[in-house]
Amino acid sequence: MPFKSGKSPKNVAEKINKKLDHIANEQLEESLTAVIYAIGGRADFYVPVETNALMNSRETPVVKHKDGYRATLGYYQEYALALHGSAIYTPLWKPKPVGSPGKPKGGYNPSATPRWIDRGVDETDIDGIFRESMEI
């Protein structure tokens, strides 16, 4: 006896797999969001502070990309790259306390360092956050 349309074991299995994929993708997006926020929060300990504009420019979008998701962490002031550096360029600045020559006012972060995003990544338990947030 044939099954009604959409009620065969194959159709049911397809619906179950589709629902499981949806749950897994939703969980993956939430896990990536948790990871990128944790990295950004850790990186903020090393961001140079003058007016807080650089730290306030941090963005952590998680977007659908091909067959999954992509998380990006960025600081979006015009001078961010010059202070952060890159794989081939490391800035030579050091944080200056308020009242130092060339810095009469503004904020001060004694822990500020170039490549602060890299430090945030290094100091974040990415595997642990994923493990915890991907549990069913």
C-alpha positions in Angstrom: 0.0 0.0 0.0 1.6 3.3 -1.1 2.0 6.1 1.4 0.2 9.4 1.1 2.1 12.2 -0.5 4.7 13.6 1.9 4.1 10.8 4.5 6.6 8.1 3.3 9.5 7.2 5.7 11.8 9.0 3.2 9.7 12.2 3.4 9.6 12.0 7.2 13.4 11.5 7.4 13.9 14.5 5.1 11.7 16.7 7.3 13.6 15.5 10.4 17.0 16.2 8.8 15.9 19.6 7.7 14.7 20.5 11.2 18.0 19.2 12.7 20.0 21.3 10.2 17.9 24.3 11.2 18.6 23.7 14.9 22.3 23.1 14.3 22.6 26.3 12.2 20.8 28.3 14.8 23.0 26.9 17.5 26.1 27.6 15.4 25.2 31.2 14.8 24.6 31.7 18.6 27.9 29.9 19.4 29.8 32.1 16.9 28.2 35.2 18.4 29.3 34.1 21.9 32.8 33.5 20.7 33.2 36.8 18.8 31.8 38.8 21.8 34.2 37.0 24.1 37.2 37.8 21.9 36.1 41.4 21.5 35.6 41.8 25.3 39.1 40.4 25.9 40.6 42.5 23.2 39.1 45.6 24.7 41.5 45.3 27.6 44.3 46.1 25.2 42.7 48.9 23.0 44.4 52.3 23.2 42.1 54.8 25.0 42.1 58.5 24.3 38.4 59.3 23.8 36.9 55.8 23.8 36.0 56.3 20.1 38.1 53.4 19.0 36.7 51.0 21.5 33.2 52.2 20.8 33.7 51.5 17.1 34.0 47.8 17.7 31.6 45.7 15.6 31.1 41.9 15.8 28.7 40.9 13.0 27.8 37.2 12.5 26.4 36.8 9.0 25.3 33.9 6.8 28.1 32.9 4.4 28.0 30.1 1.8 27.1 26.9 3.8 27.6 28.4 7.3 28.2 31.6 9.1 31.1 34.1 9.3 32.0 36.1 12.4 34.1 39.3 12.1 35.6 41.4 14.7 36.7 44.9 13.7 37.4 48.4 15.1 36.3 51.0 12.6 37.9 54.3 13.3 40.1 55.7 10.5 43.2 55.3 12.6 42.5 51.7 13.8 44.8 49.9 11.4 47.6 52.4 12.1 47.4 51.7 15.8 46.6 47.9 15.6 49.1 47.0 12.9 49.0 44.0 10.5 51.0 40.9 9.7 53.7 43.0 8.1 53.5 46.2 10.1 53.8 46.6 13.9 53.3 50.1 15.2 55.9 51.5 17.6 53.6 53.6 19.9 53.3 53.1 23.6 50.4 54.3 25.8 51.1 57.6 27.5 49.6 58.7 30.8 47.6 61.9 30.9 49.9 64.8 31.4 52.8 63.2 29.5 54.5 65.4 26.8 52.2 65.3 23.8 49.2 64.1 25.8 47.8 66.8 28.0 44.4 65.2 28.4 42.3 62.2 27.4 42.1 58.6 28.5 44.8 56.2 29.4 45.0 52.4 29.2 48.4 51.2 30.6 47.7 47.7 29.1 47.2 49.0 25.6 49.2 47.3 23.0 49.4 46.9 19.2 47.7 43.8 17.8 45.0 43.9 20.5 42.7 41.6 18.5 45.4 39.0 18.3 45.8 39.2 22.1 42.0 38.8 22.5 42.0 35.7 20.3 45.0 34.2 22.2 43.4 34.8 25.6 40.0 33.5 24.8 39.0 29.8 25.3 37.4 29.5 21.9 37.1 25.7 22.0 35.6 25.8 25.4 33.0 28.4 24.4 32.0 26.3 21.4 31.9 23.1 23.4 29.7 24.7 26.0 27.4 26.5 23.6 27.0 23.7 21.1 25.7 21.2 23.7 22.2 20.0 23.1 
